[in-house]
């Protein structure tokens, strides 16, 4: 289908509203038949909550469609008028908003609801259908502007052509933070901010000659973080930025004998340690480095006084993989002395969840902890039943996040710095490719329906053959380049 674009949308004031139309040659609805069904749009942006600083929610209409129109207007009209509304038309099935007009629309309607009405023309009959309207809830709480992620093939055989990218979420600007071309085609692990700020971050480049790439105010250096049981795998920073808690994992990939399952990844050994970035020393405790227990996925609390991690009794693997279930635990840590506090608490028991807990992440305000639950094991990205949970650390209440989770894998979450948003990787579209979804948590702790990261052209996801792996939010743009990373190799 042919796409017609225009350099910009022009505005004209009619009856106190701002109406924006594409060129006159674009088809407009005539003899419209109304439907009570919601429009078959992709991505699914029906009744979602969005921040006032997000990029345009461009979408397409599925089906045999050769022309589309969308009208976006405030739900509650003021009697004196003056509200901004947008009407866009296009040949084909894709609708793409003007970035400038979209920004004005959201700013004018922050804290309000927008009504969206979509019409589409059937390619065969030429008949127009106007679908049931839906809402966009625009909130004042902004999401952090930058998102980093690893682009990787969703397969167990291939890790070539890896890239770690950074995207500005209020527009469509994207750049590489690291690319396979500049690091000798080594495997790269994901990029993680310290407290969502660009002055301190770290990523891993695997293989011989690799190491942890530490960014300190734009100055890069390669660290060799080793413990008695191996190198660092999963990690997070302490709030002060001095310490990194990390796990060492001997990771084993194995094929399933069952046809409905593809791959299982499990740890043959794993322990938790802390690395002092100032003195470049490893800090250990037998309580989190027990050879009879698997410990993994460490994450500092927002005040730095605790480290959350996942723990499971050792079982015979791979024979007992279905019995491998992790609980969420917590151990104290003293940042002043750089020592573990000798106590371990179990926060969420595996038997209570009837599954295995992974990926704990504490909100910056210290109120909530997000985690993932799978049926078993420690690699939920391959488990379609993987769901997320929200633990209120003040009340102990666990929200099953029914409105957030899908029937496919939902994993790898990261908080925005204001604790009102989190992003996660979901395979809900096709069960294979992970995409970034954003979820709003309001001041009452209620989760709202998530939305997929907008793209300049919504058909992008239909053609992208990469997964967005471990999305991580940052408040500002990173201060180094892929070329600077490459100079370390």
C-alpha positions as CSV (number, residue, x, y, z in Angstrom):
1,X,0.0,0.0,0.0
2,X,1.2,3.5,-0.9
3,X,1.9,5.9,2.0
4,X,1.3,9.6,1.4
5,X,3.2,11.9,3.7
6,X,3.3,15.7,4.1
7,X,6.1,17.8,5.5
8,X,3.8,19.2,8.2
9,X,0.3,19.6,9.3
10,X,-1.2,23.1,8.9
11,X,-3.6,24.4,11.4
12,X,-6.8,26.4,10.9
13,X,-9.1,27.8,13.6
14,X,-12.7,26.7,13.1
15,X,-15.3,27.4,15.8
16,X,-12.8,27.8,18.6
17,X,-10.9,24.5,17.8
18,X,-7.8,23.8,15.9
19,X,-8.4,21.4,13.1
20,X,-5.5,19.8,11.3
21,X,-5.9,18.1,7.9
22,X,-3.6,16.6,5.3
23,X,-3.8,17.5,1.7
24,X,-7.1,17.6,-0.2
25,X,-6.1,14.7,-2.4
26,X,-6.2,12.3,0.6
27,X,-9.6,10.5,0.8
28,X,-12.1,11.7,3.4
29,X,-14.9,9.6,4.8
30,X,-18.2,9.7,3.0
31,X,-21.4,7.7,3.5
32,X,-19.9,6.4,6.8
33,X,-21.3,3.3,8.4
34,X,-20.9,3.3,12.2
35,X,-19.7,0.2,14.1
36,X,-19.9,-0.7,17.8
37,X,-16.6,-2.6,17.5
38,X,-13.3,-1.0,18.5
39,X,-10.9,-0.4,15.6
40,X,-8.4,-3.1,14.8
41,X,-5.4,-0.8,15.3
42,X,-1.8,-1.8,15.9
43,X,-0.1,-1.3,18.2
44,X,-2.9,-1.6,20.7
45,X,-3.3,2.0,21.9
46,X,-7.0,1.6,22.9
47,X,-7.8,3.1,26.3
48,X,-4.2,3.5,27.4
49,X,-2.6,6.0,29.9
50,X,0.2,8.0,28.5
51,X,2.6,10.7,29.8
52,X,2.5,14.2,28.4
53,X,6.0,13.9,27.0
54,X,5.7,10.7,24.9
55,X,6.2,10.5,21.1
56,X,3.2,10.4,18.9
57,X,1.1,7.2,19.1
58,X,1.3,6.4,15.4
59,X,-0.8,3.4,14.5
60,X,-2.1,1.4,11.6
61,X,-5.4,-0.3,10.9
62,X,-5.3,-4.0,10.3
63,X,-7.2,-5.6,7.4
64,X,-7.9,-4.8,3.7
65,X,-7.8,-1.0,4.2
66,X,-6.7,1.6,1.6
67,X,-7.5,4.9,3.5
68,X,-7.9,5.9,7.1
69,X,-8.8,8.8,9.3
70,X,-8.5,9.6,13.0
71,X,-10.0,12.4,14.9
72,X,-8.5,13.2,18.3
73,X,-10.3,15.7,20.6
74,X,-10.8,16.4,24.3
75,X,-13.4,14.3,25.9
76,X,-14.8,17.1,28.0
77,X,-15.3,20.2,25.9
78,X,-15.2,23.6,27.5
79,X,-18.2,25.8,26.7
80,X,-16.0,28.6,25.5
81,X,-14.1,26.3,23.1
82,X,-10.5,26.8,22.3
83,X,-9.4,23.2,22.8
84,X,-7.0,21.7,20.4
85,X,-8.1,18.8,18.3
86,X,-6.4,16.9,15.4
87,X,-7.9,15.2,12.4
88,X,-5.5,13.3,10.2
89,X,-6.1,11.3,7.0
90,X,-3.9,9.1,5.0
91,X,-3.9,6.7,2.0
92,X,-3.0,3.1,3.0
93,X,-3.5,1.9,6.5
94,X,-0.9,3.9,8.5
95,X,-1.6,7.1,10.5
96,X,1.3,9.2,11.6
97,X,0.9,12.5,13.6
98,X,2.9,15.6,13.2
99,X,5.4,15.7,16.0
100,X,5.0,19.4,16.7
101,X,1.2,19.3,16.7
102,X,1.2,16.2,18.8
103,X,3.3,17.9,21.5
104,X,0.9,20.8,21.6
105,X,-2.0,18.5,21.8
106,X,-0.6,16.6,24.8
107,X,0.5,19.8,26.6
108,X,-2.9,21.4,26.2
109,X,-4.6,18.3,27.5
110,X,-2.3,17.1,30.3
111,X,-4.3,15.7,33.1
112,X,-7.3,15.2,30.8
113,X,-8.8,12.5,28.5
114,X,-8.7,12.5,24.7
115,X,-11.3,10.8,22.6
116,X,-10.1,9.0,19.5
117,X,-12.4,8.1,16.6
118,X,-11.0,6.0,13.8
119,X,-12.5,5.5,10.3
120,X,-11.2,3.2,7.6
121,X,-12.1,2.5,4.0
122,X,-12.5,-1.0,2.7
123,X,-10.2,-1.7,-0.2
124,X,-12.6,-3.9,-2.0
125,X,-15.9,-2.1,-1.5
126,X,-14.8,1.5,-1.0
127,X,-17.2,1.7,2.0
128,X,-16.1,3.7,5.1
129,X,-16.6,2.4,8.6
130,X,-16.4,4.6,11.7
131,X,-15.4,2.5,14.7
132,X,-16.3,3.0,18.3
133,X,-14.3,5.7,20.0
134,X,-11.7,5.0,22.6
135,X,-9.7,7.2,25.1
136,X,-6.2,8.3,25.7
137,X,-5.6,9.3,29.3
138,X,-2.9,12.0,29.4
139,X,-1.2,12.4,32.8
140,X,1.0,15.1,34.1
141,X,3.6,12.7,35.4
142,X,6.4,12.5,32.8
143,X,8.4,9.4,31.9
144,X,12.2,9.5,31.8
145,X,13.2,10.8,28.4
146,X,15.8,8.1,27.4
147,X,15.5,4.4,27.0
148,X,18.4,2.0,26.4
149,X,18.0,-1.5,25.2
150,X,19.9,-4.4,23.5
151,X,18.7,-5.4,20.0
152,X,19.1,-9.1,19.6
153,X,17.7,-11.9,17.5
154,X,15.2,-13.9,19.7
155,X,17.0,-17.2,19.1
156,X,19.2,-19.5,21.0
157,X,21.8,-19.9,18.2
158,X,22.6,-16.3,17.1
159,X,24.1,-13.4,19.0
160,X,25.9,-11.7,16.1
161,X,25.1,-8.1,15.0
162,X,24.3,-7.1,18.5
163,X,23.7,-3.4,19.3
164,X,22.9,-1.5,22.4
165,X,20.9,1.6,21.5
166,X,19.5,4.7,23.2
167,X,16.1,6.2,22.1
168,X,14.6,9.5,23.1
169,X,11.0,8.6,23.9
170,X,9.5,12.0,23.2
171,X,10.6,11.8,19.6
172,X,12.1,9.1,17.3
173,X,15.8,10.0,17.7
174,X,17.9,6.9,18.3
175,X,21.7,6.2,18.4
176,X,24.1,3.4,19.2
177,X,25.7,3.2,22.6
178,X,27.7,0.1,21.5
179,X,27.7,-2.0,18.4
180,X,29.2,-5.3,17.4
181,X,31.2,-3.7,14.6
182,X,33.3,-1.8,17.2
183,X,33.8,-4.5,19.8
184,X,35.0,-7.4,17.6
185,X,31.5,-8.9,17.3
186,X,31.6,-10.0,20.9
187,X,28.4,-10.6,22.9
188,X,27.3,-7.5,24.7
189,X,25.2,-7.5,27.8
190,X,22.7,-4.8,28.6
191,X,23.3,-1.2,29.7
192,X,22.1,-0.2,33.2
193,X,21.9,3.3,34.7
194,X,22.7,4.2,38.3
195,X,19.6,5.9,39.7
196,X,18.4,6.7,36.1
197,X,21.2,9.2,35.6
198,X,23.8,9.3,32.8
199,X,26.8,10.2,35.0
200,X,27.2,6.6,36.1
201,X,26.3,3.4,34.1
202,X,27.7,0.1,33.1
203,X,27.4,-2.6,30.4
204,X,29.2,-5.8,29.7
205,X,31.2,-7.0,26.7
206,X,31.6,-10.7,26.9
207,X,34.3,-13.0,25.6
208,X,38.1,-13.0,25.7
209,X,39.3,-9.5,26.2
210,X,35.9,-8.3,27.4
211,X,34.8,-6.9,30.7
212,X,32.5,-4.5,32.5
213,X,32.5,-1.1,30.7
214,X,32.0,1.5,33.5
215,X,30.9,5.0,32.5
216,X,31.8,7.7,35.0
217,X,30.8,11.2,33.8
218,X,31.5,10.2,30.2
219,X,34.9,8.7,31.0
220,X,35.0,5.0,30.2
221,X,37.1,2.3,31.7
222,X,37.1,-1.5,31.5
223,X,36.8,-3.4,34.8
224,X,37.5,-7.1,35.4
225,X,35.0,-7.8,38.1
226,X,35.7,-11.3,39.4
227,X,34.7,-13.3,42.5
228,X,35.8,-16.7,43.8
229,X,33.1,-18.3,41.7
230,X,33.5,-16.3,38.4
231,X,32.7,-13.1,36.7
232,X,29.8,-10.7,37.1
233,X,26.5,-11.3,35.2
234,X,23.5,-9.5,36.7
235,X,24.1,-6.3,38.6
236,X,22.7,-3.0,40.0
237,X,24.3,0.1,41.5
238,X,23.9,1.3,45.1
239,X,22.2,4.7,45.5
240,X,25.5,6.3,46.3
241,X,27.1,4.9,43.2
242,X,30.1,3.5,45.1
243,X,29.0,-0.1,45.1
244,X,27.7,-2.6,42.6
245,X,25.9,-5.7,43.8
246,X,26.3,-8.6,41.3
247,X,25.8,-12.3,40.8
248,X,28.1,-14.8,39.3
249,X,26.3,-17.4,37.2
250,X,27.4,-20.5,35.4
251,X,24.7,-20.4,32.8
252,X,23.7,-23.6,30.9
253,X,21.4,-23.6,27.9
254,X,19.5,-26.8,27.2
255,X,16.9,-27.9,24.7
256,X,13.5,-29.2,25.8
257,X,12.3,-32.6,24.9
258,X,8.8,-31.3,24.9
259,X,7.7,-29.9,21.5
260,X,5.7,-27.0,23.0
261,X,8.9,-25.7,24.7
262,X,12.0,-24.5,22.8
263,X,14.8,-23.8,25.2
264,X,15.6,-23.8,28.9
265,X,18.4,-21.7,30.5
266,X,19.4,-22.4,34.1
267,X,22.3,-21.8,36.5
268,X,24.6,-24.6,37.4
269,X,26.0,-22.3,40.1
270,X,25.3,-18.8,41.2
271,X,26.3,-16.5,44.1
272,X,25.9,-12.8,45.1
273,X,28.7,-10.4,45.9
274,X,29.3,-6.6,46.1
275,X,32.0,-4.8,44.2
276,X,33.5,-1.5,45.7
277,X,34.1,0.7,42.7
278,X,36.3,3.1,44.7
279,X,38.7,0.5,46.1
280,X,38.1,-2.1,43.4
281,X,37.5,-5.0,45.8
282,X,35.0,-7.7,46.1
283,X,32.9,-8.0,49.3
284,X,31.4,-11.3,50.1
285,X,29.2,-13.1,52.7
286,X,28.6,-16.8,53.2
287,X,24.9,-16.0,53.5
288,X,24.7,-15.1,49.8
289,X,27.4,-17.4,48.5
290,X,26.3,-20.8,49.7
291,X,27.3,-23.7,47.4
292,X,24.1,-25.6,48.4
293,X,21.9,-22.6,47.3
294,X,21.5,-20.7,44.1
295,X,21.5,-16.9,44.7
296,X,21.0,-14.5,41.8
297,X,19.4,-11.3,40.5
298,X,20.6,-8.9,43.3
299,X,19.2,-5.4,43.5
300,X,19.9,-2.6,46.0
301,X,17.1,-1.0,47.9
302,X,16.5,2.7,47.2
303,X,18.1,3.7,50.5
304,X,21.1,1.4,50.0
305,X,20.5,-0.4,53.3
306,X,19.4,-3.7,51.8
307,X,20.0,-6.0,48.8
308,X,17.1,-8.0,47.4
309,X,18.0,-11.2,45.6
310,X,16.4,-14.5,44.5
311,X,17.3,-17.8,46.2
312,X,16.6,-21.4,45.6
313,X,17.8,-24.7,47.2
314,X,20.1,-26.6,44.8
315,X,18.5,-29.4,42.9
316,X,19.8,-31.9,40.4
317,X,19.8,-30.2,37.0
318,X,18.5,-30.5,34.4
319,X,16.5,-33.5,35.7
320,X,14.7,-31.5,38.4
321,X,14.4,-28.3,36.5
322,X,10.6,-28.1,37.1
323,X,11.4,-28.2,40.9
324,X,13.8,-25.2,40.7
325,X,11.8,-22.4,42.2
326,X,13.3,-19.2,43.6
327,X,12.1,-17.1,46.6
328,X,12.6,-13.3,47.0
329,X,15.0,-12.6,49.8
330,X,16.7,-9.6,51.4
331,X,20.0,-9.1,53.2
332,X,21.2,-5.9,55.0
333,X,24.1,-3.9,53.7
334,X,26.0,-1.0,55.3
335,X,27.3,1.4,52.7
336,X,29.4,3.3,55.2
337,X,31.5,0.3,56.1
338,X,31.0,-1.7,52.9
339,X,29.9,-4.8,54.7
340,X,26.9,-7.2,54.7
341,X,24.6,-7.2,57.7
342,X,24.3,-10.7,59.0
343,X,20.7,-11.5,58.5
344,X,18.6,-12.8,55.6
345,X,14.8,-12.3,55.4
346,X,12.5,-14.2,53.0
347,X,10.1,-11.6,51.5
348,X,8.1,-13.7,49.0
349,X,8.2,-17.5,49.2
350,X,8.2,-19.5,46.0
351,X,5.5,-21.8,47.4
352,X,3.3,-18.8,48.1
353,X,3.6,-17.7,44.5
354,X,3.4,-21.2,43.2
355,X,6.3,-20.3,40.9
356,X,9.8,-18.9,40.7
357,X,10.6,-15.3,41.5
358,X,13.0,-13.3,39.3
359,X,14.3,-9.8,38.5
360,X,13.4,-7.8,41.7
361,X,13.6,-4.0,41.1
362,X,12.8,-1.4,43.8
363,X,11.1,1.9,42.8
364,X,13.3,5.0,43.4
365,X,11.0,6.3,46.1
366,X,11.3,3.0,48.0
367,X,7.6,2.3,48.0
368,X,7.3,-0.6,45.5
369,X,9.2,-3.7,44.3
370,X,8.5,-5.2,40.9
371,X,9.4,-8.8,40.2
372,X,8.6,-11.5,37.7
373,X,7.1,-14.9,38.4
374,X,7.5,-17.9,36.1
375,X,6.5,-21.5,36.7
376,X,10.0,-22.5,37.5
377,X,13.7,-21.7,36.8
378,X,15.6,-18.5,36.4
379,X,15.2,-17.5,32.8
380,X,11.6,-16.3,32.4
381,X,12.1,-14.7,29.0
382,X,11.6,-18.2,27.5
383,X,8.5,-18.8,29.7
384,X,5.2,-17.7,28.1
385,X,3.5,-17.8,31.5
386,X,5.9,-15.2,33.0
387,X,4.1,-12.4,34.6
388,X,5.0,-9.4,36.7
389,X,4.0,-8.6,40.3
390,X,4.0,-5.3,42.3
391,X,4.9,-5.6,46.0
392,X,4.0,-2.7,48.2
393,X,6.9,-2.5,50.6
394,X,4.9,-0.5,53.2
395,X,1.8,-2.7,53.4
396,X,3.1,-6.1,52.0
397,X,0.3,-6.2,49.5
398,X,1.1,-7.9,46.2
399,X,-0.7,-6.8,43.1
400,X,-0.9,-9.4,40.4
401,X,-1.0,-6.6,37.7
402,X,-3.8,-8.3,35.7
403,X,-4.2,-5.2,33.5
404,X,-0.5,-5.3,32.7
405,X,0.3,-8.9,32.1
406,X,-0.5,-10.9,28.9
407,X,-0.6,-14.5,28.0
408,X,3.0,-14.3,26.8
409,X,6.3,-13.5,28.5
410,X,6.4,-10.2,30.4
411,X,9.8,-9.6,32.0
412,X,12.8,-7.3,32.5
413,X,11.4,-4.1,34.0
414,X,12.9,-0.8,34.8
415,X,11.6,2.2,36.8
416,X,11.4,5.8,35.8
417,X,13.0,8.2,38.2
418,X,9.7,9.6,39.6
419,X,8.5,6.1,40.4
420,X,5.3,6.7,38.4
421,X,6.3,4.7,35.3
422,X,8.0,1.4,34.5
423,X,9.0,-0.1,31.2
424,X,9.2,-3.9,30.5
425,X,9.8,-6.3,27.7
426,X,6.7,-8.1,26.5
427,X,6.3,-10.8,23.8
428,X,2.5,-10.4,23.8
429,X,2.3,-9.6,20.1
430,X,3.6,-12.9,18.6
431,X,5.3,-14.8,21.4
432,X,8.7,-14.4,19.9
433,X,9.8,-10.8,19.7
434,X,10.1,-8.7,22.9
435,X,9.0,-5.0,22.7
436,X,9.1,-2.2,25.3
437,X,5.9,-1.5,27.0
438,X,5.3,1.4,29.4
439,X,3.0,1.2,32.4
440,X,1.7,4.0,34.7
441,X,1.4,3.6,38.4
442,X,-0.7,6.3,39.9
443,X,-0.4,7.9,43.4
444,X,-2.8,5.3,44.8
445,X,-0.7,2.5,43.5
446,X,-3.0,1.5,40.7
447,X,-1.5,0.2,37.5
448,X,-2.9,1.3,34.2
449,X,-3.1,-0.4,30.8
450,X,0.4,-0.3,29.2
451,X,1.3,0.9,25.8
452,X,4.1,-0.1,23.3
453,X,7.0,2.3,22.5
454,X,5.8,4.4,19.6
455,X,7.6,4.3,16.3
456,X,7.8,6.8,13.5
457,X,6.0,4.3,11.2
458,X,3.8,1.8,13.0
459,X,4.6,-0.9,10.5
460,X,8.1,-0.9,12.0
461,X,7.3,-3.7,14.4
462,X,5.9,-5.9,11.6
463,X,9.3,-5.8,9.9
464,X,11.8,-5.6,12.8
465,X,13.5,-9.0,13.3
466,X,15.1,-8.0,16.6
467,X,13.9,-8.2,20.2
468,X,14.2,-5.2,22.5
469,X,16.1,-6.8,25.4
470,X,16.3,-5.4,29.0
471,X,14.9,-1.9,28.4
472,X,16.4,0.6,31.0
473,X,15.2,4.1,31.6
474,X,17.4,7.2,32.0
475,X,16.5,10.8,32.8
476,X,19.0,12.3,30.4
477,X,21.0,11.4,27.3
478,X,24.1,9.3,27.9
479,X,27.4,11.1,27.7
480,X,29.5,8.7,25.6
481,X,29.5,7.2,22.1
482,X,29.8,3.8,20.6
483,X,33.1,4.8,19.1
484,X,34.5,5.6,22.6
485,X,33.4,2.1,23.7
486,X,35.1,0.6,20.7
487,X,38.4,2.2,21.6
488,X,38.6,0.0,24.7
489,X,38.9,-3.1,22.4
